[in-house]
Amino acid sequence: MRRRYLVAALVLGVVVAAGVLLAVTLDEKPEPVADTDVAATSTLPTVPAELDVLGERCGPLLHADDVEPDVALVFEAPLQAANRELMREYEALPGLVLDPRDWRAKDKSVGVFVCDGTTLPGSHFGVTPNCGTNVEGYLAEPSVVAQVQSSTSGCAAVQLPLGNGELALVSSVGTYDCLTRPGEGCEEAEPEKYQPLGRRAYLRLVAPDRVQAAALAQLAAAEGLRRVYVLDDQEAYGIAVARHFADAAAAAGIQVVGEGSWDPREDDYRDLMRRIEATDPDAILLGGLIDENGSQVLSDKAVVLGPNSGPVRVLAPEGFRFAPLDEIGSAADDLLAASSGLTVSGLPGRGRDLIEALEAETGRKLESDDALRMVHAAAALEVALDAIARSDGTRAGFLDAVFATRIEDG
């Protein structure tokens, strides 16, 4: 499968963690307080063996043998997604990150609850039934100082208002711009509704949608594509990507020859492609998710406008990358897709070592995009552990410490 990816990691603060270049957006960051090197761990709340979350979506506490943890992290990941395809990897990942640290963050012993953050297919900002009840359980347990999330931006959008800025959320995959800054495509209450008490609690370690869209515009220009038709999937993520691309197109010397949407409920898009063909484009931007019937859009584009190696190319955001495109066949060949991080081949040594260790632990080979998900999630865990080490072991101390994150040669 000849998919081409563009690295888009142009954000405000850059860190290197777990051997991969990542980005922490620090828009409207709170004023930090002085770091606390030594915590009075004896005064911290006791960490329970299990987390009381409705539906039993969290596993038992993971921790070092014969050691009672001083603090706990929640690692939330889509354990049930794609027929539990990556469940073993997600469950094994905390151990691979924490074993070399002896399950410690400086003077504090750390435990981890692995919890299921699976959302329904196509629910980037749709039906996220688990997210709210999950965070209510995390908040009710005072020993949980932070949440590391490898689930969608939609889950974060549900959880942040409920958290009231108390529980930090470090995301390894969230790209939705409006979680941290206002702009075109955002609701009037965004991002304020995600920080109802005026305190930011959300950090992302990947490039947001506006950066991916700008990178796609630059890629289109570099490929000599000057006439682009912009499509979205009628969902918030896809609409945002499409609008950001249209905004960036003019500066890149690209003419947007038309804009429209595909209805994910349809089963045939050939008429849509014929209407697009009439605008004489040399590329189509698919703003959206592969889960929103994107595979059928790709297939019908190939039928009407030819393969992506022909006169009409397809540009797509990361929402099309983390998906089994190989199942689509030749319609996905030569897809030009953005990435919010490095490719596997671009990972430094620690990132590649982590992938090898994870494959050895689970006994199976990871696809490249799945491997990147794991490296990004490991980086988020590393950031959280370093913040715990600099904190006093409380949620407030963690928030102060994590927004001061700067890592080099991670």
HELIX and SHEET records of a PDB file:
HELIX    1   1 THR A   41  THR A   43  5                                   3    
HELIX    2   2 ALA A   81  ARG A   84  1                                   4    
HELIX    3   3 MET A   87  LEU A   98  1                                  12    
HELIX    4   4 ASP A   99  ARG A  101  5                                   3    
HELIX    5   5 PRO A  129  ALA A  140  1                                  12    
HELIX    6   6 SER A  153  GLY A  163  1                                  11    
HELIX    7   7 ASP A  177  LEU A  179  5                                   3    
HELIX    8   8 GLU A  192  TYR A  194  5                                   3    
HELIX    9   9 ASP A  209  ALA A  222  1                                  14    
HELIX   10  10 ALA A  236  ALA A  249  1                                  14    
HELIX   11  11 ALA A  250  ALA A  252  5                                   3    
HELIX   12  12 ARG A  270  GLU A  277  1                                   8    
HELIX   13  13 GLY A  294  LEU A  305  1                                  12    
HELIX   14  14 GLU A  318  PHE A  320  5                                   3    
HELIX   15  15 LEU A  325  ILE A  328  5                                   4    
HELIX   16  16 SER A  330  ALA A  332  5                                   3    
HELIX   17  17 VAL A  344  GLY A  346  5                                   3    
HELIX   18  18 GLY A  349  THR A  362  1                                  14    
HELIX   19  19 SER A  368  ARG A  390  1                                  23    
HELIX   20  20 ARG A  395  VAL A  402  1                                   8    
SHEET    1   A 6 ARG A   4  VAL A   7  0                                        
SHEET    2   A 6 LEU A 336  SER A 339  1                                        
SHEET    3   A 6 ARG A 313  ALA A 316  1                                        
SHEET    4   A 6 ALA A 283  GLY A 287  1                                        
SHEET    5   A 6 ARG A 227  ASP A 232  1                                        
SHEET    6   A 6 GLN A 255  SER A 261  1                                        
SHEET    1   B 2 GLY A  13  ALA A  17  0                                        
SHEET    2   B 2 VAL A  20  VAL A  24 -1                                        
SHEET    1   C 6 ARG A 104  ALA A 105  0                                        
SHEET    2   C 6 LYS A 108  ASP A 116 -1                                        
SHEET    3   C 6 VAL A  71  ALA A  77  1                                        
SHEET    4   C 6 VAL A 144  GLN A 149  1                                        
SHEET    5   C 6 ALA A 168  SER A 171  1                                        
SHEET    6   C 6 TYR A 202  ARG A 204  1                                        
END                                                                             
